[in-house]
């Protein structure tokens, strides 16, 4: 969970108007980042305790949503939006109601994401939503959920309205994808593109890492900003721009941290070392903290949470995923 004292720490103390304007021009200004952080912290504070659905039911929902988004020809980042909406919406529903209405909820969320992506999406009604929902109902019954309802089109449209109201009509919640994109863009701007090659490498690795986390982490339980910050930090250490030891939580010994890092990185052989000379390390670290809006204590906490989640994800079977574009 994000630290409430750390939710609006994006600042401009060390940057001139040119840099500030450049960040705003790339739609990653400090005001937007602070707004995202506040929205996320409010959502996390209002959540109920625990996930309302079992892992098998959530996996069924995620695979159904992924199929629906491909059917609607939506880009890869739309999956992060849909899954985040699913987790945030379902956290407030009673367990039985959530499972019973799952086909209806998944169809409603897919339709809303499509409409939000393309306001003129008139072709959305050409698809046989009842047939799709029926298949999902059958799947859930095979998992032992006999009380699942087969929805009508009227039910699906009613569920759309319920999602809109629950989300306060905000259908573009901050996601791991949007946070990672913003962090990469901000860091590249704050360093005046001095490390563009490394930042592009971080983004290229960060997208599949984020995708792997979706099946194993509910975004109603761990905020996307937490995971994105942790992934970003770990990959910058792998790129030789941060010291790995500076990301170690006080909860872990040095050997424990190195073992966790190795288990969370599929291609890790040896612990990475910072390639920057001493004089540039502090300067880069300052830009890094400005880019993510977190202090050193929060970075350690988030790196630990992300590493644990990545280790869990790497030990789980992974679905087919799309490719990111930058």
Secondary structure, 3 states (H helix, E strand, C coil): CCCHHHCCCCCCCCCCHHHHHHHHHCCCCHHHHHHHHHHHHHHHHCCCCCCCCCHHHHHHHHHHHHHHHHHCCCCCHHHHHHHHHHHHHHCCCCHHHHHHCHHHHHHHHHHHHHHHHCCCCHHHHHCCHHHHHHHHHHHHHHCCCCCCCCCCHHHHHHHHHHHHHHCCCCCCCCCHHHHHHHHHHHHHHHCCCCCHHHHHHHHHHHHHHHHHHCCCCCCCCCCHHHHHHHHHHHHHHHCCCCCHHHHCCCCCCHHHHHHHHHHHCCCCCCCCCCCCCHHHHHHHHHHHHHHHCCCHHHHHHHHHHHHHHHHHHHCCCCCCCCCCCC
